[in-house]
Amino acid sequence: MQHFIGCDMHTRYQVVAWLDQETGEICARRLEHEGQEVEKFYRQFKPGAVVGLEATLPMLWFERLLEGLGHEWWIGDAAAIRAHDVRAQKYDERDARNIEDLLRTGRFPRVWVPSREERDLRQLLVHRMKQVRTRTQVKNQLHALAISQGLCWKRRLWSEKGRAELEKLELLPWAARRRKELLEGLDRLDEQVRELDRAVEEAGRERPEVALLRTHPGVGTVVALAFVLKVGPIERFANSRKLVSYWGLNPSEHSSGGRQRLGAISKQGNSMMRWLLIEAAQTAARLDPQLRRIYQRLKSRRHSGIAKVAVARRLVVRLFWMLRTRHNYARLVRMSGSPSSAVVPQDGESTV
């Protein structure tokens, strides 16, 4: 009989629950990560045991340990796992027992897990995003120093002439030191971001899906690669609405009694991907006539932030169908349930 082990994972320890096949009793135990206690415990089971965990923090060392012992590890949707236990009491042993019960009864809400190489590429994108945001913070500090001296050049401040003017400003000793160190940090960050951009370009060239998505205006290699890595097999999503919800770009809803109440976007999903999509949507709204009309109409009626999110949502729908149908931007995409007009204009088709 195959063993099923429910595991409630924490940073320094884990609580496991399993069925003792001799007595039929559900056992539970706490395992400390320091030392050999974890390996000793899992080694007592024959290869082929299934260990279930919630989708929380990454534990690569634990993954390698289970693979070395010949066991399987399944990742489950944390919200769906919790929904199966309706009692208000929540503690580690109870969570482990709940996971074990879901595994043994075939109700475990298993989720797709990318390969180790894909997860490593995700780290590349996360690192680039963090460096870009750090660079923006450094630029904001330098811009504040310049404004305090009456130099308000906005984006021109980062040109060759603007930098020269910034370096010529007469500042007090500590402000001058701050300017010097910020400029040195900005140069380092610029070089790091350029190096990371080259790595992203190289990784994107190896994936035909990235080249396909890049045919859409406003979608560069960073957005396309992140989209492909985060989505995984596009067949996981039955329709574009599922993917919009996956990125947290759908409105939250609190409807009852026949009355519909829609709120702000749910933000359930990857925050980095949502940020990238909204950034790409702003560029796409300038280059694509249909998206530009949508953006301008919503901006005049509501708010620019709402307009950006709406365009990002429309962009996700387009990218979904491009991956599903393997059609590039220039091809007409029509499917049941889609708008009566084309999702993207066909070659030679008027967009007015």
Buried (B, 14 or more C-beta within 10 A) or exposed (E): EEBBBBBBBEEEBBBBBBBEEEEEEBEBEBBEBEEEBBEEBBEEBEEEBBBBBBBEEEBEEBBEBBEEBEBBBBBBBBEBBEEBBEEEEEEBBBBBBBBBBBBBEEEBBBBEBBEEEEEEBBEBBEBBBEBBEBBEEBBEBBBEBBEEBEBEBEEEBBEEEBBEBBEEBEBEEEBBEBBEEBBEBBEEBBEBBEEBBEBBBEBBEEBEBBBBBBBBBBBBBBBBBBBBBBBBEBEEBEBBBEBBBBBBBBBEEEEEEEEEEEEEBBEBBBEBBBBBBBBBBBBBBEEBEBBBEBBEEBBEEEEEEBBBBBBBBBBBBBBBBBBBBEBBBEBEBEEEEBEEEBBBBEEEEEEE
